[in-house]
Amino acid sequence: MQSTSVVHVIDDDEAVRDSLTFLLNTARLAVRAYDSATTFLSALPNAEPGCIITDVRMPEMSGVDLLRRLKELDVPMPVIVITGHGDIQLAVEAMKIGAADFIEKPFDDERLLAAVSAALERRERDAEQEAGRAKILERLQTLSAREREVLEGLIAGKPNKVIAFDLGISPRTVEIYRSNVMNKMNAGSLSELVRMSLHAGAFKGPSGD
């Protein structure tokens, strides 16, 4: 398992931190270890992208509280929670808040590495989707006001004649604007144009009208 991402390990137990660091290093993963959630949050502004492994029970701030804080900060890194035998309720709570997975102590090495691999793949997938969304939004910025109005009509599922009537222009003019929109958005079909626009969150579908 090779990755340019970093696994951030948060646990107040030094022995657990050392054990996890050794295990992840053997899998050729970069690791940063922190003795508390507050220590991690202090380092967060400069933290490398990757995933987080945190114990659910820690002094000062628990793993569940950390998850809530990360959600407030809109941190995109997946979180794996480590729990004790009596912490299943906390683990379920963590999953409801947004944890990617939970591992029970004593954890199986292969199970933990599989969870980390899945979390990192999820982060990379999310990062690719976000990059794609940003490109679409950039293309949307190149549209004129009238082209954007035509696009809004298309996203709403309106035929050209209806869009023309709504905008007070001819259907032929709508066709020209539609062609311009397709070219600027680099869309090969109307379905692709609708899909990318909705993916970017720029417009609501027909139900939003």
MOZI-V871748 format. One line per field, one symbol per residue. phi: phi as a letter, one per 30 degrees, with the letter a starting at -180 (. if undefined). psi: psi as a letter, one per 30 degrees, with the letter a starting at -180 (. if undefined). burial: # if it has 16 or more other ideal C-beta (glycine too) atoms within 10 Angstrom, else .. A space follows every 10 residues. Layout:
phi: ???
psi: ???
burial: ???
This chain:
phi: .bacdccccb adcdddeddd dddddddicd bbcbdadddd dddeecdddl bbcbddcbdi bdddddeddd dddhddddbc ccbddccddd dddddddkdd abbddddded ddddddeddd dddddddddd dddddddddd ddddeddddd deddddidde ddeddecibd eddeeddddd dedddhcdad dddddddddd idbddeddc
psi: jklflkjjkj kfjeeeeeee eeeeefghkk kkkkfleeee eefefgkklb lkkkkejlld kleeeeeeee eefhkgkkkk kklleggeee eeeeeefgke lkkkkkkkee eeeeeeeeee eeeeeeeeee eeeeeeeeee ffkleeeeee eeeeefgkle eeeeeefhll eeeeeeeeee eeeefhkfle eeeeeeeeef gfllaeff.
burial: ..#.###### ##...##.## #.##..#.#. ########.# #..#..#..# ########.. ####.##### ....#.#### ###...#..# #.##..#.## ###...#... .##.##..## .##....... .....#..## ..#...#### ######.#.# ..##..#.#. ..##..##.# ##.##.#... ..##.##..# .##......
